[in-house]
């Protein structure tokens, strides 16, 4: 099962159990957008660099609060 197939609740449970990371979720979503968007054109603007920057902030925060 792909991470994009899980519900938000299921993803949260997996994050809490540390069986997946925010980076893995983001990468799965980015990949899915790359696969589907050429057909549906849902995204007018998609900034992968912004996602990467936010992931770095999440990782830094996580390490500060949960070393």
C-alpha positions in Angstrom: 0.0 0.0 0.0 1.3 3.4 -0.9 1.4 6.1 1.8 -1.0 8.2 -0.3 -3.6 5.5 0.1 -3.8 6.0 3.9 -6.2 8.3 5.6 -4.8 11.3 7.6 -5.7 9.4 10.8 -3.8 6.4 9.7 -0.8 8.5 8.8 -0.9 10.2 12.2 -0.9 6.9 13.9 2.1 5.8 11.9 3.9 9.0 12.6 3.3 8.6 16.4 4.6 5.1 16.3 7.6 6.3 14.3 7.0 3.7 11.6 7.1 6.5 9.0 8.5 10.0 8.8 7.2 13.3 7.6 9.7 13.2 4.8 8.4 9.8 3.6 4.9 11.1 3.5 5.9 14.2 1.6 7.9 12.3 -0.9 5.0 10.0 -1.5 2.7 12.9 -2.1 5.1 14.7 -4.4 5.5 11.5 -6.4 1.7 11.1 -6.7 1.3 14.7 -7.8 4.0 14.2 -10.5 2.1 11.1 -11.7 -1.4 12.5 -11.7 -1.2 16.3 -12.3 -0.3 16.1 -16.0 -3.7 14.6 -16.6 -5.8 16.6 -14.2 -3.9 19.9 -14.0 -4.9 20.5 -10.4 -1.8 22.5 -9.5 -1.2 25.9 -11.0 1.8 26.4 -8.8 3.7 23.6 -7.0 6.9 24.4 -5.1 8.9 21.3 -4.1 11.6 23.5 -2.6 9.1 25.0 -0.2 8.1 21.5 0.9 11.8 20.6 1.4 12.3 23.8 3.5 9.3 23.0 5.7 10.5 19.4 6.2 13.9 20.8 7.4 12.0 22.9 10.0 9.9 19.9 11.1 13.0 17.8 11.5 14.8 20.5 13.5 11.7 21.0 15.7 11.3 17.2 16.2 14.9 16.8 17.3 14.6 19.7 19.7 11.5 18.5 21.4 12.0 14.7 21.0 15.7 13.9 20.8 
